[in-house]
Amino acid sequence: MVIVIWRQIQQIQPGKWDELEEINKKFNEIEKRLGFPDNKKRYRHIVGTQYINTLIIEFQWESMAQMEKTITKAVLDPEYQKLQAKAEPIIESSQWELYIPWPLVPP
């Protein structure tokens, strides 16, 4: 089993952070119900090469299989779909990145 870190990088519309926080509270409830890991972390960009309204969301999954199963449940869930639609006008762009420990097998 390989641990996977899923990082989502979002560009948030200026002035929409408070609205996003309310939506995030609902996402947390749904994600808990669907079996997302309870290690969700969120970071807001303050200095560097990213756009000032950048939000980073990270989860650490126990395996790719667990991540795939849970995300599939989420995208098929009507409540999750409605919340995604509500968040879309607030999020300018979103990309996913996946990371695994390196070296994969310690020497």
C-alpha positions in Angstrom: 0.0 0.0 0.0 1.4 3.4 -1.0 0.4 6.6 0.7 -0.8 9.3 -1.7 -1.0 13.0 -1.1 -3.7 14.7 -3.2 -3.2 18.4 -3.6 -5.8 20.6 -5.2 -4.7 24.1 -6.2 -7.5 26.6 -6.6 -7.6 30.2 -7.8 -10.4 31.9 -5.9 -12.4 34.9 -7.1 -11.4 38.1 -5.3 -13.7 39.0 -2.4 -15.3 35.5 -2.3 -13.3 34.0 0.6 -16.1 34.4 3.2 -18.6 32.8 0.8 -16.1 30.0 0.2 -15.7 29.3 3.9 -19.5 28.7 4.3 -19.4 26.3 1.4 -16.3 24.5 2.8 -18.2 23.8 6.1 -20.8 21.9 4.0 -18.1 20.1 2.0 -16.5 19.0 5.3 -19.8 17.4 6.4 -20.3 15.6 3.0 -16.7 14.5 2.8 -17.0 13.0 6.3 -20.1 11.1 5.3 -18.5 9.8 2.1 -15.3 8.6 3.9 -12.7 11.2 3.0 -9.7 11.1 5.3 -10.0 13.4 8.4 -6.6 14.9 7.6 -7.7 17.7 5.3 -5.4 20.7 5.3 -6.0 24.1 3.7 -3.5 26.8 3.0 -3.9 30.3 1.6 -1.1 31.8 -0.4 0.6 34.9 1.0 4.0 35.3 -0.7 5.7 33.7 -3.7 5.0 32.8 -7.4 1.3 31.9 -7.0 -1.6 34.2 -7.6 -2.5 36.0 -4.4 -6.0 34.4 -4.2 -4.6 30.8 -4.3 -6.0 28.1 -2.0 -4.2 24.8 -1.5 -6.3 21.8 -0.2 -4.5 18.6 0.7 -5.6 15.1 1.8 -3.3 12.2 2.6 -4.9 8.9 1.4 -3.8 5.4 2.5 -3.8 4.2 -1.1 -4.7 5.1 -4.6 -7.6 2.6 -4.4 -9.1 4.3 -1.4 -8.8 7.7 -3.1 -10.3 6.5 -6.3 -13.2 4.7 -4.5 -14.0 7.8 -2.3 -13.8 10.4 -5.1 -16.0 8.3 -7.3 -18.6 8.2 -4.6 -18.3 11.9 -4.3 -18.7 12.8 -7.9 -21.8 10.5 -8.1 -23.4 11.9 -4.9 -26.2 14.4 -5.6 -25.5 16.5 -2.6 -21.8 16.8 -3.5 -22.8 17.7 -7.1 -25.0 20.5 -5.9 -22.3 21.9 -3.6 -19.8 21.7 -6.5 -22.1 23.7 -8.7 -22.5 26.3 -5.9 -18.7 26.6 -5.6 -18.0 26.8 -9.4 -18.6 30.6 -9.7 -16.3 31.2 -6.8 -13.4 29.2 -8.1 -11.6 30.6 -11.2 -9.5 27.5 -11.8 -8.7 24.2 -10.1 -6.0 21.6 -10.7 -5.1 18.4 -9.0 -1.6 17.0 -8.2 -0.8 13.6 -6.7 2.4 12.8 -4.7 3.9 9.6 -3.3 6.7 9.2 -0.8 10.2 9.0 -2.3 12.0 6.8 -2.5 9.0 4.5 -2.8 11.0 1.7 -1.1 13.5 2.9 1.4 17.1 1.7 0.8 
